Amino acid sequence: MIRRVSSLLIMLLLPGVMLRSQAATVAEYAFTGDMAVTRVSLDGGVTAIGEGAYAGTGVVTAIIPQGVTEIGAFAFADCRLLVKAEIPEGVTVLRAGLFRGCTALREVSLPSTIERVEGGVFAATALVDVDLSRCRALRSIGERCFAGCEALGSVKLPEGVTSIGNSAFFGCTALKEIIYPESLRRIGDCALACTSGISVMSLPPSLGYIGSNAMEGMNSLSGIDATWLNAVPQLGDDVWYGLPQPDIWLSVSPQLRDGFLASPQWSDFNISGGTVSTSFPVIADRSVKSVAVYRVSEIEIIVTTFNDGSRRVDKILKTK
């Protein structure tokens, strides 16, 4: 069992600047609310940081050293001066609310060993880009994990992730790109609600369920590429509530076209049975720069231009 120590056993080296622990664990809520604490320094014997240990402090950088393998829930929550954090290799779980409310946090370095990201970990932070692609053991993104991250522009998820939790990206108004893995099976309720910067999205092959109001408020959405889907995903209630679905194109495989046309909510889109690519696009191909739609007689041509300069042309025979 990991030893816990009280804050009385934490030795202050530089008043208001640096703290060093000589015990195995920084105690739960050891420095909560102490704005004089501006930096964390731990010796080689520390393996764990307790729940809420530095919550609401004046910490500006949270550089966690190698050897620490457990960081408690809300350990750095509401550290409003925190701008940078580094989590070492060996940490497997990002506990609930770890950096929640760190409104100045723009940069975070995460280890490849992460297996689980719990609820609200980065909610209401100032993160701009999140790359989880190295975290190959990660299987799920917790509820409200990135909710309210208004500066978040892009997210890369690793292959192996099967679910995105309820409200995971709710209110990420600057989000323009999210890289879904082929393994993704479930998008939770309100998961992408009010991500008003996304214009085009591609759905991965194994996606089987999209939750209620999951994409409500995606006001810039102009098209959905569903040609890689293996089956028509089941839907919760009001997935695209308030969106002008007849004006949004939905490209599907010819084999699934009738299924989409017969499915409530899906059938409200401008559905076309497009050509089918041999594989789900790689990350470089998923970085969409622009989409243009042209009509030549009864043929609709969709030209997708990617940030790497490549283009994809889908020719669709309009039968409606």
C-alpha positions in Angstrom: 0.0 0.0 0.0 1.3 3.5 -0.9 2.2 5.6 2.2 0.4 8.9 2.7 1.8 11.8 4.5 0.2 15.0 5.8 1.2 18.4 4.6 3.3 18.8 7.8 5.9 16.3 6.4 6.3 18.4 3.2 9.5 20.4 3.4 9.4 23.9 2.0 12.7 24.8 0.3 12.0 28.2 -1.3 9.0 30.0 0.3 6.2 30.4 -2.2 8.2 28.9 -5.1 9.3 25.3 -4.7 8.1 22.4 -2.7 9.9 19.1 -2.2 8.4 16.0 -0.7 10.5 13.3 1.0 7.6 10.8 1.2 6.0 8.4 -1.3 2.9 10.4 -1.7 2.0 14.1 -1.8 -1.1 14.0 0.5 -4.6 14.7 -0.7 -5.5 18.4 -0.7 -2.0 19.1 0.8 -1.8 22.6 -0.7 -5.3 23.3 -2.0 -6.0 27.0 -2.5 -2.5 28.1 -1.5 -1.6 30.8 -4.1 1.9 31.0 -2.7 2.7 27.6 -4.3 3.8 28.5 -7.8 5.9 25.5 -8.9 6.1 21.8 -8.1 9.4 20.0 -7.4 9.4 16.4 -6.2 12.3 14.2 -5.2 13.0 10.8 -6.7 11.1 9.0 -3.9 7.7 10.4 -4.8 5.5 8.0 -6.8 2.0 9.5 -6.3 0.2 12.9 -6.0 -3.0 12.8 -4.0 -6.4 14.0 -5.0 -6.7 17.8 -5.2 -3.1 18.2 -3.9 -2.4 21.4 -5.9 -6.0 22.4 -6.8 -6.5 26.2 -6.8 -2.9 27.0 -6.2 -0.6 29.5 -8.0 1.3 26.8 -9.9 2.4 28.1 -13.3 4.1 25.0 -14.6 3.4 21.4 -13.6 6.4 19.4 -14.7 5.8 15.9 -13.1 9.1 13.9 -12.9 9.7 10.3 -13.9 8.8 7.9 -11.2 5.4 9.4 -10.5 2.8 6.9 -11.7 -0.4 8.0 -10.0 -1.9 11.5 -10.0 -5.2 11.9 -8.2 -8.5 13.4 -9.4 -8.6 17.2 -9.5 -4.9 17.4 -8.5 -4.4 20.6 -10.5 -8.0 21.7 -10.9 -8.7 25.5 -11.0 -5.0 26.4 -11.2 -5.8 29.5 -13.2 -2.2 30.6 -13.7 -1.1 27.2 -15.0 0.2 27.4 -18.6 2.1 24.2 -19.1 2.0 20.7 -17.8 4.0 17.5 -18.5 2.9 14.0 -17.4 5.6 11.4 -17.3 5.7 7.9 -18.9 4.3 5.4 -16.6 1.1 7.2 -15.7 -1.8 5.1 -17.1 -4.9 7.1 -16.0 -5.8 10.8 -16.3 -8.1 11.0 -13.3 -11.4 13.0 -13.3 -11.0 16.8 -13.4 -7.2 16.7 -13.3 -6.8 20.0 -15.0 -10.4 21.2 -15.0 -10.8 25.0 -15.0 -7.1 25.7 -15.7 -8.2 28.5 -17.9 -4.6 29.5 -19.0 -3.4 26.0 -19.8 -2.3 26.0 -23.4 0.3 23.2 -23.6 0.3 19.7 -22.2 2.7 16.8 -22.8 1.1 13.4 -22.4 2.8 9.9 -22.1 2.3 7.0 -24.4 1.3 4.9 -21.5 -2.2 6.5 -21.0 -4.9 3.8 -21.0 -7.9 5.8 -19.7 -8.9 9.5 -19.8 -11.7 10.1 -17.2 -14.4 12.8 -17.1 -13.6 16.5 -17.3 -9.8 16.1 -17.3 -9.2 19.2 -19.6 -12.6 20.9 -19.3 -12.5 24.7 -19.6 -8.8 24.9 -20.4 -7.0 27.0 -23.1 -5.6 24.0 -25.0 -5.1 24.6 -28.8 -4.1 21.2 -30.1 -4.3 17.8 -28.6 -2.4 14.8 -30.0 -3.2 11.5 -28.3 -2.1 9.4 -31.3 0.8 7.9 -29.4 -1.5 6.6 -26.7 -2.1 3.2 -28.3 -3.6 1.6 -25.2 -6.3 4.3 -24.9 -9.8 3.0 -25.3 -12.2 5.8 -24.3 -12.5 9.5 -23.9 -14.4 10.4 -20.7 -17.5 12.6 -20.3 -16.9 16.3 -20.7 -13.2 15.7 -21.1 -12.6 18.7 -23.3 -15.9 20.5 -22.7 -15.7 24.3 -22.9 -12.2 24.3 -24.5 -13.0 27.3 -26.7 -9.5 27.6 -28.2 -9.2 23.9 -29.1 -8.6 23.6 -32.9 -7.7 20.0 -33.6 -7.7 16.6 -31.9 -6.0 13.4 -32.9 -7.2 10.2 -31.4 -5.3 6.9 -31.5 -6.3 3.7 -33.2 -7.9 1.6 -30.5 -10.3 4.2 -29.1 -13.8 2.8 -29.2 -15.9 5.5 -27.5 -16.2 9.2 -27.1 -18.1 10.1 -23.9 -21.1 12.3 -23.4 -20.4 16.0 -24.0 -16.7 15.2 -24.5 -16.2 18.1 -26.9 -19.2 20.2 -26.0 -18.8 23.9 -26.7 -15.4 23.5 -28.5 -16.3 26.4 -30.8 -12.9 26.6 -32.5 -12.6 22.9 -33.3 -12.1 22.4 -37.0 -10.7 18.9 -37.1 -11.0 15.7 -35.2 -9.2 12.6 -36.4 -11.4 9.6 -35.7 -9.8 6.1 -35.5 -11.1 3.2 -37.5 -11.9 1.5 -34.2 -14.4 4.1 -33.0 -17.8 2.5 -32.3 -19.7 5.0 -30.2 -20.1 8.8 -30.0 -22.0 9.8 -26.9 -24.8 12.2 -26.2 -23.9 15.9 -26.9 -20.3 14.7 -27.6 -19.8 17.3 -30.5 -22.6 19.7 -29.7 -21.8 23.3 -30.5 -18.5 22.5 -32.2 -19.4 25.2 -34.8 -16.1 25.2 -36.6 -16.3 21.8 -38.3 -17.5 21.9 -41.9 -16.9 18.4 -43.1 -16.6 15.1 -41.2 -15.7 11.5 -42.2 -17.3 8.7 -40.2 -15.1 5.7 -39.4 -16.0 2.2 -40.6 -17.0 0.6 -37.2 -19.1 3.5 -35.9 -22.4 1.9 -34.7 -24.1 4.6 -32.5 -24.4 8.3 -32.4 -26.0 9.7 -29.2 -28.8 12.1 -28.6 -28.0 15.7 -29.6 -24.5 14.6 -30.4 -24.0 17.1 -33.2 -26.5 19.8 -32.3 -25.2 23.3 -33.0 -22.6 22.2 -35.6 -23.7 25.2 -37.6 -20.8 25.1 -40.1 -21.5 21.5 -41.1 -21.9 21.2 -44.9 -21.2 17.6 -45.5 -20.7 14.1 -44.0 -18.6 11.4 -45.7 -20.1 8.1 -44.6 -18.8 6.0 -47.5 -16.5 3.9 -45.2 -19.3 2.8 -42.9 -19.9 -0.9 -42.6 -23.5 -0.4 -41.5 -26.0 2.4 -40.9 -25.3 3.7 -37.4 -28.1 3.7 -34.8 -29.1 7.1 -33.5 -30.3 8.7 -30.3 -32.8 11.5 -30.3 -32.4 14.8 -32.2 -28.7 14.1 -33.2 -28.6 17.1 -35.5 -31.2 19.2 -33.8 -31.7 22.6 -35.5 -29.4 21.9 -38.5 -30.7 22.4 -42.1 -30.2 18.7 -42.9 -31.7 18.9 -46.5 -28.9 21.4 -47.3 -26.1 19.1 -45.9 -24.8 16.4 -48.2 -24.3 12.9 -47.0 -22.2 10.7 -49.1 -22.8 7.0 -48.6 -21.9 3.7 -50.2 -24.3 2.4 -52.9 -24.8 -0.8 -50.8 -26.1 1.3 -47.8 -28.0 4.0 -49.6 -31.4 2.4 -49.2 -30.7 1.8 -45.5 -29.9 5.5 -45.0 -33.0 6.6 -46.9 -35.1 4.4 -44.8 -33.7 5.5 -41.5 -35.2 8.4 -39.5 -32.9 11.4 -39.1 -30.5 10.0 -41.7 -33.1 10.3 -44.4 -33.4 14.1 -43.8 -30.0 14.7 -45.4 -29.2 15.3 -49.0 -28.2 11.7 -49.6 -26.1 10.5 -52.5 -24.7 7.0 -53.2 -21.0 7.9 -53.8 -18.0 5.9 -54.9 -16.4 3.8 -52.3 -12.7 4.2 -51.4 -10.7 1.0 -50.8 -9.6 2.2 -47.3 -10.5 4.7 -44.6 -8.3 7.8 -45.2 -5.1 8.1 -43.3 -4.5 11.1 -41.0 -2.9 13.3 -43.7 -5.9 12.7 -46.0 -8.3 13.6 -43.2 -7.0 17.2 -42.8 -9.6 18.8 -45.0 -8.9 22.3 -46.4 -12.0 22.8 -48.5 -15.0 21.1 -50.2 -16.6 22.2 -53.4 -19.8 20.7 -55.0 -20.5 21.0 -58.7 -23.5 19.8 -60.8 -23.0 18.6 -64.4 -26.3 17.5 -65.8 -27.4 14.6 -63.5 -23.9 14.1 -62.1 -22.9 15.8 -58.8 -19.1 16.2 -58.4 -17.7 16.7 -54.9 -14.1 17.9 -54.9 -12.3 17.7 -51.5 -9.0 19.4 -51.2 -6.7 18.5 -48.3 -4.0 20.5 -46.5 -1.2 18.3 -48.0 -2.3 19.5 -51.5 -4.0 16.3 -52.6 -7.5 16.1 -53.9 -10.3 13.6 -53.9 -13.1 13.6 -56.5 -16.4 11.8 -55.9 -18.8 11.6 -58.8 -22.3 10.9 -57.8 -25.3 10.1 -60.1 -28.3 12.0 -58.8 -31.4 9.8 -58.9 -33.8 11.9 -56.9 
